[in-house]
Amino acid sequence: MSNGNYSIGGQVGGGFGASMGGGYGGQMGGGSMGGGNGGGDTPSGDLIFDVTTQTFMADVMEASRQQPVLVDFWAPWCGPCKQLTPIIEAAVKAAGGRVKLAKMNIDDHPEIAGQMGIQSIPAVVAFKDGQPVDGFMGAQPESQIQAFIERVAGPAPVSQTDTFLEQGAELLLAKDYGQAAQLFGAVMQMEPDNVTAIAGLAQCYIGADDLERAKQALELVPEEKHSDEAYVAAKAAVELAEQAASLGDLAELQDRIAKDPLDLQARFDLALGLNGKGNKEGAVDELIEIVRRDREWNEDGARKQLLQFFEAWGFKDPASAYGRRKLSSVLFS
């Protein structure tokens, strides 16, 4: 399809496109925490704007010396242009101010596109330091546009929230519940409804044997977010901890197994108790032994309990990987 000198499809001309102190969740050092990359609140009107032949020099060439500017060459009659518009605008907004988007209607302002040898639309050209540096033609999927922006502007900076959550998760795995809770609490100050932070705080309480506070923390998660993976894992962990707390002395269960290795109920209860005490691999071993001896015991209860463990521990937990390997070796041997 074409209009005048421009067509839909083809190549972009001109060589473009080459390429716990004092309690969990307490205050962190007073005051507000510095926020993320600082660009997320930039009004979209400052990031996305129309450009004309007359304003191109100032709004694109000069402005690109401060930050990259993407120029979207489009026309009202161009169907793929209409497909690209919401995708690229959303990507620019998500970039948090790292790039701007200048939209040029080539029907009204054909000169720049003509000078650059652009014959097909939609065409997007990135300007940096006053020079065109990269570009693409045609409606592209979101993932490719995000990759294009990263090529031009560099990768997105890691937000403080993401850093705290990552560090908190590492401390949680290391059973440093106090420090982990402080980080999760700091995130909750910045984002009170952050499910990952709330669930992480609940996991800290579970590790500290304070199940009531763990349940109170999970009550902060709105009902519409109860399907979130972090919430589901924390809730399952609370349930498992409550089961383990009701078992009493594990030595008695170990004695029962020593006297009768086929006492599968004792093995099952011991697995719950070991998990409650943080011995996840030991819990896996007991359940795997049940599966090995009698796969159908208690309506496949041992395998189902393993799956509940995996859900509570999370996919990345080394114990989950250990359990999956052991289970696979038994089921498919």
Secondary structure, DSSP 8 states (H G I E B T S, - for coil): -EETTEEESS--STT-----TTSTT---SSS----TTS-TT--HHHHEEE--TTTHIIIIIIGGGTS-EEEEEE-TT-HHHHHHHHHHHHHHHHTTTS-EEEEEETTT--HHHHHTT--EESEEEEEETTEEEEEEES---HHHHHHHHHHHH-S----HHHHHHHHHHHHHHTT-HHHHHHHHHHHHHH-TT-HHHHHHHHHHHHHTT-HHHHHHHHTTS-GGGTTSHHHHHHHHHHHHHHHHHTS--HHHHHHHHHH-TT-HHHHHHHHHHHHHTT-HHHHHHHHHHHHHH-TTTTTTHHHHHHHHHHHHH-TTSHHHHHHHHHHHHHHT-
